[in-house]
Amino acid sequence: MNFLRKIVSGKRNRLQTEKYDLDITYVTPRVCGMSFPASGFEKCYRNNINDVAAFLEERHRDSYLIFNLSCRRYDYKKFKNMVKEYEWQDHHSPAMNVLFEVCQEMYSFLSKN
């Protein structure tokens, strides 16, 4: 399965350890971006939601917040419901108010810790 995920990722950096091979990239030590955490057939070529949940729990315990910037939902319980959801069409710019709201929420979360 990792072979398919690497093809889908293309030239993007992947987080690869003995335990994980995920499409997650750290922008700073406290901010990272990742592709959609998938289940079902889609986990064959995207991040497996269970692997992402295990990784975040192992590395960040209860000190993370996921921003779902897609128009798709997934099982937020896997992440202890620590997910904020925003309507943001794939491959499009968000509405200005959505962008400001996301930035404010990120700033607020990062300022608390």
N, C-alpha and C positions, 0 to 999 in steps of 0.2 A: 504494500500500500504506500510506503514511503516514496517509492519510485513515481507513482502517479501524482502524489502531492508535490514532489519536486518539479514535475513537468508543469503543473498548474501554477506553481509559484514563480516559475521562470527565473529571472535573474535576481529576484528579491532575496534578501538575507533571511535565513531560517535560523531559529534557535535550535541547536543540535547538541544534545548531551547524551550520556549513556542511556538515560531514561526517556528523553523526549526528542521528538523531531517535529517542531511546530512552526507555523507561519506566524511568528511573534517577533517583533523587533523592538528593542529598547531605544527610545529616543533620548531619554535621560534615565538615571537610575530609578526614577519614580513614575515615569510615563512610558507606556509602550503601546504599540499598535498591533492589531492582529486581524486576521481574516475571520470570516464567519465561523463560529463554533457549531459544527454540524452533527447531526445524528442520522440514522438510517443509511441509505445508500450513499448519500452525499458525503458521509465521513470517510469514504474511500479515497476522496481526492481533496478534501478540505480538512481543517483541524477537527479532530474528534473531540466533541464537547466534553467527554469524560476525561480526556488527557488534559484539556485546557483547565478544567476545574481542579484536577489534581495538581497541576503545575502551579496555579495561583494559590491554592491552599498551602502547598509546600513552601513556596517562595515568599508569599505575602500575607499568609494567614488571614486574619479578618481586616486587613488594612488595604483593601483595594475597592475600586468602584469601576464597574464596566459601563461604558457609554455605547449603547446599541445605536449606531448611526445608520442603520439600514431600515428598510420598511418591512423587515421580516422579524418574526418572533422565534424564540427558542425557549427551552426549559430553564427559566430563571432560577428555579429552585436549586439547580446544580451549583449555582453561585450564591446560595443563601439569599437570593433576591436582591443582591447588591448590584443591581442593574438599573440604569436610567435609560429610558427609551425616547428616541427622537425620530421624527419623520424626516428622512434625508434620502432622496432618490439616488440610487446607485449611479455613479458616473456623472452626477450633476451637482451643481452648487446648491447649498441649502438656502432657504429664505433667510434674509438678514436677521430677522428676529430669532430664528432658530439658532443661527450661528452665535449670536450674542448670549442666548440662554445657555447653550452648551459651554461656551467659554466661562461664563459666570459660575456655572455649577462646578466646572473643573477647578477654577481658581478657589472656590469655597472649600472643596474637598481637600485640595493640596495645602491650603492654609491651616486647616485643622490639625494636620499631622506634621 
